[in-house]
Amino acid sequence: MNRLKIGIVGTVRGADFYEDFNLFNNVEVTAVMDTDKEALENFKNKYEVGKTFTNYEDLIDSNIDVVVLTSPIHFHAEQAIQALDRNIHVLSEVTAATTLEDCKLLFEAVKRSKAQYMMAENYCYIRENVAIHNMVSKGVFGKVYFAEGEYLHNVKYLHYDKAGNPTWRRRETMGKRGCTYGTHSLGPALSWFNERVKYVNCLGPGSHTVPEYENDDTTIMLCRTESGALIKIRLDMVSNRPHNMGYYSLQGTKGCYESPRVPGEPGEQHRVWLQDYSRSSEEWIDLEDLYDEFLPKEYINLPVERKDSNHWGADYFMIKDFINCILNDKPVRIDIYKALEYTLPGIISEKSIKLGGAPIEVPDIKQW
C-alpha cells in the first residue's frame, strides 16, 4: 500500500481532518460523506475531493483504505463495525461507543477484522501530556498514585440546531447522568499509569444552570485503578465560566505536576516539582525547561504544519502517527484495548451515579 485513500464521515469536524491529512504526501482524501446535503455542497466548494456521498454504505464501498469517523457520538461503534467488516482501517472520534453492548460488538469486530482500529483521543498527543508520560516512564515522579483531569467547556450553544431541535450533544451528553464525555480527561491520565480502571464512583450536584437537563452541571468520576491508584475526573459542559479544556495534575512519591488553572494568564504555566531536579522543597520548575530531556525533537522544534493544527497541535501528531502505523503495518497507539479502557469508565459511571455514587466494577476487556 503506497498511498492511503481516506474517506471522511462528517463535514464539520471532518474539515479539520481533511486539512491535516493533506499535510502528508502518502495519503489522499478521496471521499467525504454527510447526511446534510447543504453541508456537503459547502465542503465541495471549499475543498478538492473526488467523491461525495450522503449514505455511509456508499462511502465505505468507494474503494477507500481508511475511514475517519467524525459523526455523532452514538454512530461511532456501528459505523466502525461496518468498516472493519470490510477490512477498512478506522480512525474514530471519541468516545468509542456509548453503551456496554456496543463496546462488546466493536471489540468483536476488531478481533475478526484484518484492519486496524484507533480511537482519535488527540489529548494523548498534546505536547505537555507526552512530556509527562515520558517522565513517568523514566521514574522521575517515583511511584505515581493520584491524578486529575478536567474538561470544562460550556457548549450549551451546541445543544440545539437552528430550528430548535436537540442535537446529539443534547441527547447523548446531557440527556442522561454520568461522565458522558470523559476520555479527553481520562485518556492522558490513565496512560501515565499504564493500567486500567477497575472501579468507578460517580457523583453530581444536580442540574442548576439549565434545570431541564437530565445530566448534572458538573460530574465527578473517581476511578480506582488495578494497583489502587486514584484518578479524579471532572466533566462540565454547561456551567457559566471560562473554558479550561485541559487541566491535569499528577502526584507521585518523588514529584508532582500541575497544569495552568487559568490558561493564557501571565505567570500561569505547566510546572513540576521533582525531588531529583528542584533545588528546594518549594521550587517549581517550568515544564518547558525539561523538554530537551523528555520530548522528541519534533515536539520541541515544532514543524510549521503543526502550528495550525487543532488542539494545540495534537491533531497533527496523532494523524502522523496513525498514518505511519497503517503504512508500516505497526500497531496503532490507541488500539481497541486502550479505546475501551478510556471509554468504559464513563459508561459505567452512568450506573454509579444512579446508585448515589456506589462503586461499580468496570469490565476487564482482556477477559472478553
Sequence and secondary structure as in RCSB ss.txt:
>XXXX:A:sequence
MNRLKIGIVGTVRGADFYEDFNLFNNVEVTAVMDTDKEALENFKNKYEVGKTFTNYEDLIDSNIDVVVLTSPIHF
HAEQAIQALDRNIHVLSEVTAATTLEDCKLLFEAVKRSKAQYMMAENYCYIRENVAIHNMVSKGVFGKVYFAEGE
YLHNVKYLHYDKAGNPTWRRRETMGKRGCTYGTHSLGPALSWFNERVKYVNCLGPGSHTVPEYENDDTTIMLCRT
ESGALIKIRLDMVSNRPHNMGYYSLQGTKGCYESPRVPGEPGEQHRVWLQDYSRSSEEWIDLEDLYDEFLPKEYI
NLPVERKDSNHWGADYFMIKDFINCILNDKPVRIDIYKALEYTLPGIISEKSIKLGGAPIEVPDIKQW
>XXXX:A:secstr
  SEEEEEE SSHHHHHHHHHTT TTEEEEEEE S HHHHHHHHHHS  SEEESSHHHHHTSS SEEEE S GGG
HHHHHHHHHTTT EEEE S S SSHHHHHHHHHHHHH SS EEE  GGGGSHHHHHHHHHHHTTTT SEEEEEEE
EE   GGGSB TTS B HHHHHTSSSSS TT HHHHHHHHHHHTS EEEEEEE     SSTT SS SEEEEEEEE
TTS EEEEEEESSSSS  EEEEEEEEESSEEEE  SSTTSTT   EEEETTT SSTT  EEGGGGHHHHS HHHH
S  HHHHTSTTTTHHHHHHHHHHHHHHTT   SS HHHHHHHHHHHHHHHHHHHTTS  EE   GGG 
